[in-house]
Amino acid sequence: MSSRRPLLISLTLALPSWAGLAYIIVYADPRVAINRFLFLAFLFFSLAFSLTPLFHLLEYRLTNSRAGGDILRSSRRGGLLALFFVLSAWMKMNQALNWINAFLLVAALLLAEIFMVVRSA
């Protein structure tokens, strides 16, 4: 893999994000609105920073290229998947999550990814 530096940075940023999420879960009062916002923010960053190397490795393995994959594409996909989980958690907090809303959210994020892939090609 040729782009090891962004992956190491991503994994390095994932550790404090997970630590912040654990701190919010253990010590924060969920009735306070800012704590719920911080929970969602830490959840997004921890998932995005953790999923980026996984998508990069998956792309590297599936394409069989020695040049490595595009780190921006991997980070975009990690961010979109993290956004799905954060929006799902937010809808669950507001008791608005059901199968139809989850399907529409998946469809919207997949459509956004398809548009971005077509635009970059």
Disulfide bonds with the S-S distance in Angstrom:
none
